[in-house]
């Protein structure tokens, strides 16, 4: 993937996430321009799922004590209400657990 393609993919993902978090209704946004980036809606769902896994891995540090881990989980959920709803609604094979 070229630098231009990587930037376009990141921009499209940011656009999708902004729509998702604004609406928070579990609907997957889609724009015709995204076919070139994600291929199809399943490709977008895969990118969103990957993003969610990375966030969990990065923010839920196993070295945290129980209180710190609970707070990190709550923060992660609060910041990703829409994303969690989309992943839960559109593909039950994807892990949307915060744990």
N, CA, C and O atoms as a MOPAC input file, in Angstrom:
PM7 MOZYME 1SCF
protein

 N      0.84800 1    -1.16900 1     0.00000 1
 C      0.00000 1     0.00000 1     0.00000 1
 C      0.90100 1     1.24100 1     0.00000 1
 O      1.82400 1     1.34900 1     0.80700 1
 N      0.62500 1     2.15500 1    -0.89800 1
 C      1.42500 1     3.37800 1    -0.98600 1
 C      1.06400 1     4.32500 1     0.15400 1
 O      0.05900 1     4.14500 1     0.84300 1
 N      1.90900 1     5.33600 1     0.33400 1
 C      1.65300 1     6.33700 1     1.35900 1
 C      0.32400 1     7.04700 1     1.08700 1
 O     -0.44100 1     7.30600 1     2.01600 1
 N      0.05200 1     7.35800 1    -0.15900 1
 C     -1.20100 1     8.01900 1    -0.53700 1
 C     -2.39400 1     7.13000 1    -0.20500 1
 O     -3.39500 1     7.60900 1     0.32600 1
 N     -2.29400 1     5.84900 1    -0.51000 1
 C     -3.38400 1     4.91400 1    -0.20200 1
 C     -3.57900 1     4.76200 1     1.30500 1
 O     -4.70800 1     4.68400 1     1.79000 1
 N     -2.46800 1     4.72300 1     2.03700 1
 C     -2.55100 1     4.62800 1     3.49700 1
 C     -3.23900 1     5.85500 1     4.07100 1
 O     -4.10900 1     5.73600 1     4.93400 1
 N     -2.85100 1     7.03200 1     3.59600 1
 C     -3.49000 1     8.26500 1     4.07300 1
 C     -4.97500 1     8.28900 1     3.74600 1
 O     -5.79000 1     8.68900 1     4.57700 1
 N     -5.32500 1     7.86500 1     2.54500 1
 C     -6.74200 1     7.84800 1     2.14500 1
 C     -7.53800 1     6.88000 1     3.01400 1
 O     -8.66100 1     7.18000 1     3.41800 1
 N     -6.96000 1     5.73200 1     3.29500 1
 C     -7.63400 1     4.74500 1     4.15300 1
 C     -7.83400 1     5.30400 1     5.56200 1
 O     -8.91400 1     5.17200 1     6.13600 1
 N     -6.80400 1     5.92100 1     6.11100 1
 C     -6.91700 1     6.50300 1     7.45000 1
 C     -7.96100 1     7.61300 1     7.47600 1
 O     -8.73800 1     7.71200 1     8.42500 1
 N     -7.98400 1     8.44400 1     6.44600 1
 C     -8.96500 1     9.52500 1     6.36800 1
 C    -10.38000 1     8.96200 1     6.27100 1
 O    -11.28500 1     9.44100 1     6.95600 1
 N    -10.57600 1     7.96200 1     5.43900 1
 C    -11.90500 1     7.35200 1     5.29500 1
 C    -12.34700 1     6.70700 1     6.60700 1
 O    -13.52000 1     6.78900 1     6.97300 1
 N    -11.43100 1     6.07600 1     7.30600 1
 C    -11.76500 1     5.46500 1     8.59000 1
 C    -12.13400 1     6.53300 1     9.61400 1
 O    -13.07400 1     6.35400 1    10.38700 1
 N    -11.39700 1     7.64700 1     9.62200 1
 C    -11.74500 1     8.75800 1    10.53000 1
 C    -13.12500 1     9.30900 1    10.20700 1
 O    -13.90100 1     9.61300 1    11.11300 1
 N    -13.43700 1     9.44100 1     8.91800 1
 C    -14.76000 1     9.92900 1     8.50400 1
 C    -15.85600 1     8.98000 1     8.98300 1
 O    -16.87000 1     9.41300 1     9.53000 1
 N    -15.64400 1     7.69400 1     8.77500 1
 C    -16.63400 1     6.69900 1     9.19500 1
 C    -16.81600 1     6.73200 1    10.70900 1
 O    -17.94500 1     6.70600 1    11.20000 1
 N    -15.71600 1     6.78900 1    11.44900 1
 C    -15.80600 1     6.82000 1    12.91100 1
 C    -16.50600 1     8.07800 1    13.41000 1
 O    -17.26900 1     8.02000 1    14.37400 1
 N    -16.25600 1     9.20500 1    12.76800 1
 C    -16.94100 1    10.44300 1    13.16100 1
 C    -18.44800 1    10.30600 1    12.96200 1
 O    -19.23000 1    10.70900 1    13.82400 1
 N    -18.85500 1     9.73900 1    11.83000 1
 C    -20.28600 1     9.52300 1    11.58300 1
 C    -20.87500 1     8.55700 1    12.60900 1
 O    -21.96500 1     8.78000 1    13.13700 1
 N    -20.15100 1     7.49900 1    12.87600 1
 C    -20.61500 1     6.47300 1    13.81800 1
 C    -20.80900 1     7.06500 1    15.20500 1
 O    -21.83500 1     6.82600 1    15.84300 1
 N    -19.84300 1     7.83000 1    15.67500 1
 C    -19.93500 1     8.39000 1    17.02700 1
 C    -20.93600 1     9.53400 1    17.10900 1
 O    -21.47800 1     9.80300 1    18.18100 1
 N    -21.18400 1    10.20100 1    16.00700 1
 C    -22.20300 1    11.24900 1    16.00500 1
 C    -23.59400 1    10.62900 1    16.07900 1
 O    -24.44800 1    11.10300 1    16.82800 1
 N    -23.82200 1     9.56900 1    15.30400 1
 C    -25.15500 1     8.94900 1    15.24500 1
 C    -25.41900 1     8.00500 1    16.41200 1
 O    -26.49600 1     8.03100 1    17.00900 1
 N    -24.44600 1     7.18300 1    16.72900 1
 C    -24.55200 1     6.21000 1    17.82200 1
 C    -25.78400 1     5.31100 1    17.72500 1
 O    -26.34400 1     4.90900 1    18.74400 1
 N    -26.20100 1     4.99900 1    16.50500 1
 C    -27.40900 1     4.19600 1    16.31700 1
 C    -27.11600 1     2.77900 1    15.82600 1
 O    -28.04300 1     2.01000 1    15.57000 1
 N    -25.85600 1     2.43200 1    15.69400 1
 C    -25.49300 1     1.09300 1    15.26000 1
 C    -25.49300 1     0.88500 1    13.75400 1
 O    -25.13400 1    -0.19100 1    13.27600 1
 N    -25.89500 1     1.91100 1    13.00100 1
 C    -25.90700 1     1.77300 1    11.53800 1
 C    -24.50200 1     1.99700 1    10.98900 1
 O    -23.77600 1     2.88900 1    11.42800 1
 N    -24.14500 1     1.16900 1    10.02500 1
 C    -22.84900 1     1.30100 1     9.37400 1
 C    -22.94200 1     2.38300 1     8.30900 1
 O    -23.74900 1     2.26800 1     7.38600 1
 N    -22.13200 1     3.43300 1     8.41900 1
 C    -22.16100 1     4.45000 1     7.36400 1
 C    -21.49100 1     3.90500 1     6.10900 1
 O    -20.65600 1     3.00300 1     6.17200 1
 N    -21.87000 1     4.46400 1     4.98600 1
 C    -21.21200 1     4.06500 1     3.74600 1
 C    -21.23800 1     5.21600 1     2.76800 1
 O    -22.23500 1     5.92800 1     2.65000 1
 N    -20.13300 1     5.39000 1     2.06800 1
 C    -19.99900 1     6.41000 1     1.04100 1
 C    -19.41300 1     5.72500 1    -0.19000 1
 O    -18.49900 1     4.90700 1    -0.07800 1
 N    -19.93500 1     6.05800 1    -1.34400 1
 C    -19.48400 1     5.41300 1    -2.58500 1
 C    -17.96500 1     5.50300 1    -2.78300 1
 O    -17.35900 1     4.58100 1    -3.32800 1
 N    -17.35400 1     6.59500 1    -2.34900 1
 C    -15.90300 1     6.75700 1    -2.49600 1
 C    -15.11700 1     5.70400 1    -1.71500 1
 O    -13.95200 1     5.44500 1    -2.01500 1
 N    -15.74100 1     5.11200 1    -0.73800 1
 C    -15.04500 1     4.14800 1     0.11300 1
 C    -14.85700 1     2.79000 1    -0.55300 1
 O    -14.09600 1     1.96400 1    -0.05000 1
 N    -15.53300 1     2.54000 1    -1.67400 1
 C    -15.31000 1     1.28100 1    -2.39300 1
 C    -13.84400 1     1.14100 1    -2.77800 1
 O    -13.27700 1     0.05100 1    -2.69700 1
 N    -13.23300 1     2.23700 1    -3.19300 1
 C    -11.82200 1     2.20100 1    -3.58100 1
 C    -10.90300 1     1.94200 1    -2.39500 1
 O     -9.78300 1     1.46300 1    -2.56800 1
 N    -11.37000 1     2.25500 1    -1.19900 1
 C    -10.55400 1     2.13400 1     0.00400 1
 C    -10.75700 1     0.78600 1     0.69100 1
 O     -9.79100 1     0.08700 1     0.99500 1
 N    -12.01600 1     0.42500 1     0.93400 1
 C    -12.33800 1    -0.77600 1     1.71400 1
 C    -12.84000 1    -1.94400 1     0.87100 1
 O    -12.92000 1    -3.07000 1     1.36200 1
 N    -13.17300 1    -1.69400 1    -0.37000 1
 C    -13.70300 1    -2.74300 1    -1.23300 1
 C    -15.20000 1    -2.88200 1    -1.11500 1
 O    -15.91600 1    -2.82900 1    -2.11600 1
 N    -15.67400 1    -3.05800 1     0.08800 1
 C    -17.10500 1    -3.17600 1     0.33800 1
 C    -17.36300 1    -2.90900 1     1.82300 1
 O    -16.44600 1    -2.57200 1     2.57100 1
 N    -18.60800 1    -3.06100 1     2.23100 1
 C    -18.95700 1    -2.77500 1     3.62400 1
 C    -18.29800 1    -3.75600 1     4.59000 1
 O    -17.96900 1    -3.39200 1     5.71900 1
 N    -18.10800 1    -4.98100 1     4.15500 1
 C    -17.40400 1    -5.95900 1     4.99700 1
 C    -15.96400 1    -5.50500 1     5.24500 1
 O    -15.43000 1    -5.70500 1     6.33600 1
 N    -15.34200 1    -4.90100 1     4.24500 1
 C    -13.99800 1    -4.36600 1     4.42200 1
 C    -13.96200 1    -3.24600 1     5.44300 1
 O    -13.02900 1    -3.15200 1     6.24000 1
 N    -14.98300 1    -2.39400 1     5.42000 1
 C    -15.07500 1    -1.33100 1     6.42500 1
 C    -15.28700 1    -1.93000 1     7.80800 1
 O    -14.65600 1    -1.49500 1     8.77100 1
 N    -16.16200 1    -2.91700 1     7.92100 1
 C    -16.37700 1    -3.57800 1     9.21400 1
 C    -15.08500 1    -4.20300 1     9.73500 1
 O    -14.79900 1    -4.13500 1    10.93000 1
 N    -14.31600 1    -4.80200 1     8.85600 1
 C    -13.03500 1    -5.38900 1     9.26400 1
 C    -12.07900 1    -4.31700 1     9.77600 1
 O    -11.39500 1    -4.51700 1    10.77900 1
 N    -12.03300 1    -3.18900 1     9.09200 1
 C    -11.16500 1    -2.08800 1     9.52500 1
 C    -11.61900 1    -1.53800 1    10.87400 1
 O    -10.79000 1    -1.22100 1    11.72700 1
 N    -12.92400 1    -1.42300 1    11.06800 1
 C    -13.45900 1    -0.93700 1    12.34500 1
 C    -13.16500 1    -1.92400 1    13.47200 1
 O    -12.81500 1    -1.52300 1    14.58200 1
 N    -13.30800 1    -3.20000 1    13.18400 1
 C    -13.02200 1    -4.23000 1    14.17600 1
 C    -11.54500 1    -4.20900 1    14.56200 1
 O    -11.19700 1    -4.32800 1    15.73700 1
 N    -10.69300 1    -4.05700 1    13.56900 1
 C     -9.25300 1    -3.97100 1    13.83200 1
 C     -8.94500 1    -2.75300 1    14.69800 1
 O     -8.15400 1    -2.83900 1    15.63700 1
 N     -9.55600 1    -1.64300 1    14.38800 1
 C     -9.35600 1    -0.41700 1    15.17300 1
 C     -9.76200 1    -0.64300 1    16.62600 1
 O     -9.05600 1    -0.23300 1    17.54700 1
 N    -10.91200 1    -1.30200 1    16.82400 1
 C    -11.40800 1    -1.57200 1    18.17500 1
 C    -10.43300 1    -2.47800 1    18.94000 1
 O    -10.14500 1    -2.22000 1    20.10900 1
 N     -9.93100 1    -3.52000 1    18.30300 1
 C     -8.96500 1    -4.40800 1    18.95500 1
 C     -7.70300 1    -3.64900 1    19.34900 1
 O     -7.18900 1    -3.82600 1    20.45300 1
 N     -7.20700 1    -2.80800 1    18.45500 1
 C     -6.00100 1    -2.01700 1    18.76500 1
 C     -6.23900 1    -1.09200 1    19.94700 1
 O     -5.37600 1    -0.95500 1    20.81500 1
 N     -7.40400 1    -0.45800 1    19.98600 1
 C     -7.70400 1     0.43300 1    21.10600 1
 C     -7.73300 1    -0.34100 1    22.41800 1
 O     -7.16700 1     0.10000 1    23.41900 1
 N     -8.39000 1    -1.49100 1    22.41100 1
 C     -8.45800 1    -2.30300 1    23.63800 1
 C     -7.06600 1    -2.72200 1    24.07800 1
 O     -6.71300 1    -2.60200 1    25.25200 1
 N     -6.28200 1    -3.21200 1    23.13600 1
 C     -4.93300 1    -3.66600 1    23.47200 1
 C     -4.07300 1    -2.52500 1    24.00300 1
 O     -3.25800 1    -2.72200 1    24.90400 1
 N     -4.25500 1    -1.34500 1    23.44800 1
 C     -3.44400 1    -0.20800 1    23.85400 1
 C     -3.86700 1     0.43900 1    25.15700 1
 O     -3.03600 1     0.99300 1    25.87500 1
 N     -5.14900 1     0.37500 1    25.46700 1
 C     -5.64800 1     1.10600 1    26.63100 1
 C     -5.93100 1     0.23300 1    27.84600 1
 O     -5.99600 1     0.74300 1    28.96400 1
 N     -6.10100 1    -1.05900 1    27.65200 1
 C     -6.37900 1    -1.94500 1    28.77900 1
 C     -5.09700 1    -2.66600 1    29.17700 1
 O     -4.88100 1    -3.83100 1    28.84400 1
 N     -4.27100 1    -1.94400 1    29.88900 1
 C     -2.96800 1    -2.43500 1    30.30600 1
 C     -3.13300 1    -3.48400 1    31.40800 1
 O     -3.69300 1    -3.17900 1    32.46100 1
 N     -2.66000 1    -4.70400 1    31.19000 1
 C     -2.79800 1    -5.73900 1    32.21500 1
 C     -2.04900 1    -5.41100 1    33.50400 1
 O     -2.30300 1    -6.02600 1    34.54000 1
 N     -1.14100 1    -4.46000 1    33.45100 1
 C     -0.40500 1    -4.07200 1    34.65200 1
 C     -1.23100 1    -3.17800 1    35.57600 1
 O     -0.83700 1    -2.93800 1    36.71800 1
 N     -2.37700 1    -2.68100 1    35.08900 1
 C     -3.22800 1    -1.83800 1    35.92800 1
 C     -3.85400 1    -2.66000 1    37.04600 1
 O     -4.13700 1    -3.84600 1    36.87900 1
 N     -4.06500 1    -2.01100 1    38.19000 1
 C     -4.78900 1    -2.69500 1    39.26100 1
 C     -6.27200 1    -2.75300 1    38.89100 1
 O     -6.67400 1    -2.18800 1    37.87500 1
 N     -7.08100 1    -3.42500 1    39.69700 1
 C     -8.49900 1    -3.62000 1    39.37500 1
 C     -9.23700 1    -2.30500 1    39.18300 1
 O    -10.05200 1    -2.17600 1    38.27000 1
 N     -8.96100 1    -1.33600 1    40.03200 1
 C     -9.62900 1    -0.03500 1    39.93500 1
 C     -9.21000 1     0.67800 1    38.65400 1
 O    -10.05300 1     1.22100 1    37.94000 1
 N     -7.93000 1     0.67700 1    38.36600 1
 C     -7.43200 1     1.32200 1    37.15600 1
 C     -7.95400 1     0.66200 1    35.89300 1
 O     -8.27700 1     1.34300 1    34.92000 1
 N     -8.03800 1    -0.65900 1    35.90400 1
 C     -8.54700 1    -1.38900 1    34.75000 1
 C    -10.03400 1    -1.11500 1    34.54200 1
 O    -10.48400 1    -0.94700 1    33.40900 1
 N    -10.79700 1    -1.07000 1    35.63400 1
 C    -12.23300 1    -0.76200 1    35.53400 1
 C    -12.43800 1     0.64300 1    34.98000 1
 O    -13.32500 1     0.86100 1    34.15500 1
 N    -11.63400 1     1.58200 1    35.42300 1
 C    -11.73500 1     2.96100 1    34.92900 1
 C    -11.36400 1     3.03000 1    33.44900 1
 O    -12.02600 1     3.72100 1    32.67400 1
 N    -10.31800 1     2.32300 1    33.05800 1
 C     -9.90400 1     2.30400 1    31.65100 1
 C    -11.00200 1     1.69200 1    30.78200 1
 O    -11.27100 1     2.18800 1    29.68800 1
 N    -11.63400 1     0.62600 1    31.25600 1
 C    -12.74200 1     0.01100 1    30.50800 1
 C    -13.89400 1     0.99000 1    30.33600 1
 O    -14.44400 1     1.13200 1    29.24400 1
 N    -14.25600 1     1.66800 1    31.43200 1
 C    -15.36500 1     2.62100 1    31.37700 1
 C    -15.06700 1     3.73400 1    30.38300 1
 O    -15.92400 1     4.10000 1    29.57800 1
 N    -13.86600 1     4.26600 1    30.43800 1
 C    -13.46000 1     5.33500 1    29.52200 1
 C    -13.51600 1     4.85800 1    28.07400 1
 O    -14.00600 1     5.56500 1    27.19400 1
 N    -13.01200 1     3.66300 1    27.84500 1
 C    -13.00000 1     3.09200 1    26.50000 1
 C    -14.42500 1     2.91300 1    25.97600 1
 O    -14.70600 1     3.23800 1    24.82300 1
 N    -15.30900 1     2.40700 1    26.80100 1
 C    -16.71000 1     2.25100 1    26.40600 1
 C    -17.35100 1     3.60200 1    26.12900 1
 O    -18.03300 1     3.77300 1    25.11800 1
 N    -17.13400 1     4.56000 1    27.02100 1
 C    -17.73900 1     5.88600 1    26.85700 1
 C    -17.27300 1     6.57300 1    25.58200 1
 O    -18.04800 1     7.28600 1    24.94400 1
 N    -16.03200 1     6.36900 1    25.21100 1
 C    -15.46900 1     7.01600 1    24.02800 1
 C    -15.83700 1     6.30700 1    22.72600 1
 O    -15.60100 1     6.84100 1    21.64200 1
 N    -16.41100 1     5.11300 1    22.82400 1
 C    -16.66600 1     4.30500 1    21.62900 1
 C    -18.07100 1     3.72200 1    21.58200 1
 O    -18.27100 1     2.62100 1    21.06800 1
 N    -19.03300 1     4.44400 1    22.10700 1
 C    -20.41900 1     3.95900 1    22.14900 1
 C    -20.89900 1     3.57900 1    20.75000 1
 O    -21.44800 1     2.49500 1    20.55300 1
 N    -20.69800 1     4.45000 1    19.80300 1
 C    -21.16000 1     4.19400 1    18.44400 1
 C    -20.44500 1     3.02900 1    17.78800 1
 O    -21.07700 1     2.19500 1    17.14000 1
 N    -19.14500 1     2.96700 1    17.95000 1
 C    -18.36200 1     1.88100 1    17.35900 1
 C    -18.79100 1     0.53100 1    17.92300 1
 O    -18.96200 1    -0.43100 1    17.17400 1
 N    -18.96300 1     0.45900 1    19.22200 1
 C    -19.41200 1    -0.78400 1    19.85000 1
 C    -20.77500 1    -1.18000 1    19.29600 1
 O    -21.01300 1    -2.35600 1    19.01800 1
 N    -21.66800 1    -0.21300 1    19.13500 1
 C    -23.01200 1    -0.49400 1    18.60900 1
 C    -22.95000 1    -1.02000 1    17.17800 1
 O    -23.65900 1    -1.96500 1    16.83200 1
 N    -22.10900 1    -0.41500 1    16.34800 1
 C    -21.98700 1    -0.87100 1    14.95700 1
 C    -21.45600 1    -2.29900 1    14.90700 1
 O    -22.01100 1    -3.14500 1    14.20700 1
 N    -20.39400 1    -2.56500 1    15.63800 1
 C    -19.81200 1    -3.90600 1    15.60100 1
 C    -20.78100 1    -4.94800 1    16.15100 1
 O    -20.87100 1    -6.05400 1    15.62000 1
 N    -21.49600 1    -4.60200 1    17.20100 1
 C    -22.46300 1    -5.53900 1    17.78200 1
 C    -23.63000 1    -5.79300 1    16.83200 1
 O    -24.11100 1    -6.92000 1    16.72000 1
 N    -24.07400 1    -4.76100 1    16.16100 1
 C    -25.23800 1    -4.88800 1    15.27300 1
 C    -24.91800 1    -5.61000 1    13.97100 1
 O    -25.72300 1    -6.39900 1    13.47600 1
 N    -23.75400 1    -5.34000 1    13.42800 1
 C    -23.46800 1    -5.80300 1    12.07400 1
 C    -22.69100 1    -7.09900 1    11.96700 1
 O    -22.66600 1    -7.71600 1    10.90200 1
 N    -22.06600 1    -7.51700 1    13.03300 1
 C    -21.31300 1    -8.75400 1    12.89700 1
 C    -21.05100 1    -9.34300 1    14.26600 1
 O    -20.12800 1    -8.92400 1    14.96500 1
 N    -21.86000 1   -10.31400 1    14.64700 1
 C    -21.70100 1   -10.90100 1    15.97300 1
 C    -20.46900 1   -11.80300 1    16.07600 1
 O    -20.16800 1   -12.30200 1    17.16100 1
 N    -19.75900 1   -12.01900 1    14.98300 1
 C    -18.51500 1   -12.79600 1    15.03600 1
 C    -17.36000 1   -11.95200 1    15.55400 1
 O    -16.35100 1   -12.49200 1    16.00800 1
 N    -17.49600 1   -10.65000 1    15.49000 1
 C    -16.42200 1    -9.77500 1    15.94200 1
 C    -16.55300 1    -9.55400 1    17.44000 1
 O    -17.65800 1    -9.42700 1    17.96900 1
 N    -15.44300 1    -9.51000 1    18.09900 1
 C    -15.44500 1    -9.28500 1    19.53800 1
 C    -15.64300 1    -7.80400 1    19.82200 1
 O    -14.87900 1    -6.96100 1    19.35200 1
 N    -16.66400 1    -7.50400 1    20.58700 1
 C    -16.88700 1    -6.12000 1    20.98300 1
 C    -16.74800 1    -5.97400 1    22.49100 1
 O    -17.03700 1    -4.91100 1    23.04100 1
 N    -16.31000 1    -7.02900 1    23.16000 1
 C    -16.11000 1    -6.94900 1    24.59700 1
 C    -15.04300 1    -5.91600 1    24.90200 1
 O    -14.09900 1    -5.72500 1    24.13500 1
 N    -15.21000 1    -5.26200 1    26.02400 1
 C    -14.21400 1    -4.29100 1    26.45100 1
 C    -13.13200 1    -4.98000 1    27.26400 1
 O    -12.01600 1    -4.47000 1    27.36200 1
 N    -13.43900 1    -6.11100 1    27.83800 1
 C    -12.47100 1    -6.82100 1    28.69000 1
 C    -11.29200 1    -7.32000 1    27.89800 1
 O    -10.38700 1    -7.93700 1    28.46000 1

